[in-house]
Amino acid sequence: MAKVSKTILLGYNKCIELAIKWTNILDSFWHKDEKIPKSALREDVFTPIVDNLESSDTDKTLSANQGKVLNAIINGLSTNHVGDNSDLGNVVLNGFYPIANYPVGTIHIDKNSEWVGLYARITATEWLKFETQDSLETYFDSRYIKKLDTKKFVDEDGLTLMEVPFNEKINLHGVKAGYDLAKGGYYLESILDAPYLDAIEPVSMLPSTTQDIILYGSSFTRSTTVTTENSNITINNIWYELHVELKIPIIRLNVTSTSVEGDITFIIDNGKKEIVSGYFSIILGEVFQPTVSDWINISGATPLSTGSIGVGSYNSYSEALWDKEFDYTKDFMVSFKYVRSPLGLPNDAYTEPIIRLLSVVDDTEDFGFVTYQNSDSFYKVFYYEGGTLRYGETIEGGVDFSETFELVEDITVSIKFIGGYYSYYHNDNLIKIRPYVPTHNFKLMFASRTTNIKDIKYIELQTP
């Protein structure tokens, strides 16, 4: 009869012959009172015991220190015994694999191409199974398991067995595992969060080109996919990597753009989907965004992430200056999005500009941009020129201010300075075009009481 201990057993077996496969598995479990094959002691896990036996010797006296090392290894070995050949059953799981008489709480991972899958017996009659190699590596990444492992017994060709004690609940790269009588013994459940995107590098690409881009974020796995529904970009290849310097997972994409400019939306899926936009564009120009450290003269404001800044407290004036000059001798554009602060909705009492383009000569406000509440649950999205409220849009359609502002958040506000004119846009919709010839460089100021800003970009445009 099999003995049950609070352990989780991970087995990797590549052997093709089924009989040899089971023999390897059974031979790799030892009792405390059994001899240990010398080949099982791994130098990278245990303190090595030097083998200096003469050819005529059959034994050797160990030093006190070597004896302690060996004794510790023996005492640490699992007493969880799978069984012998007579215990093997003929049950077939989903037509994939003959199941041995494993104790409840053990896990077998098989990498053989015919039976790829992870089999976990959680009750006397219930097994868990993950279908693909990617799912194995997603849920049980050996780099994470090794941090918890104290006993590595065998590393033969095609077979590795490890034991991790289950005295407490532990995390194994996206899996919470533990022992709970209410759950019928051992259990496994995913704790992997939806993917989170922090930044894309670079933030743009030229039309009709091919290049690599890097996605930085969290909850990326080897099986994470990245897709897009935009027709002006094609994802050629995707790689999951560990960043050499940052020591964090990243996703690298090789992409090809068409001649059509525009913002790109990506769909990142690790089993849970996250749709992200505003991080990457196809545009004929060089894009700059303020990092958290690029803000100066901060008073009450909170830089949040690249291209994003918010109010420090609701109804309290917050401001900061982007430490970059916009070159008036070049054609350029500035764009951004309004976003709701977690502290509350934009207040109808405040109509002063939230984003301001100032003269670097005397800090005069040349242009300002604002959204504010109007009557009947409407929002105004307007801009100022020379301190005078000019043109924009009244946004309506929500049953209350909260729903209407969700429509405001979908608008990319932009202003372009090209060839002696400026043109003001909401997304791709031209709101106003007027003659304007700048005579000095600009700088961008955030000044808000209730509204946050994201996707801030300064783009030096190129001539087609």
TASULGI-V687081 format. One record per helix or strand of 3 or more residues. SS is the DSSP state (2 for helix, 1 for strand). FROM is the first residue (numbers start at 1). LEN is the number of residues. If there is no record, write none. Layout:
ss = {SS & SS}
from = {FROM & FROM}
len = {LEN & LEN}
//
This chain:
ss = {1 & 2 & 2 & 2 & 2 & 1 & 1 & 1 & 2 & 2 & 1 & 1 & 1 & 2 & 1 & 1 & 1 & 1 & 1 & 1 & 1 & 1 & 1 & 2 & 1 & 1 & 1 & 1 & 1 & 1 & 1 & 1 & 2 & 1 & 1 & 1 & 1 & 1}
from = {7 & 18 & 38 & 64 & 85 & 107 & 117 & 127 & 133 & 142 & 151 & 159 & 175 & 181 & 185 & 196 & 210 & 225 & 233 & 249 & 262 & 273 & 285 & 292 & 295 & 308 & 318 & 332 & 355 & 365 & 379 & 388 & 401 & 413 & 421 & 429 & 442 & 451}
len = {7 & 10 & 3 & 13 & 3 & 4 & 5 & 4 & 7 & 7 & 6 & 7 & 6 & 3 & 6 & 6 & 9 & 3 & 10 & 9 & 8 & 10 & 4 & 3 & 11 & 4 & 5 & 10 & 5 & 9 & 7 & 8 & 8 & 6 & 6 & 7 & 7 & 11}
//
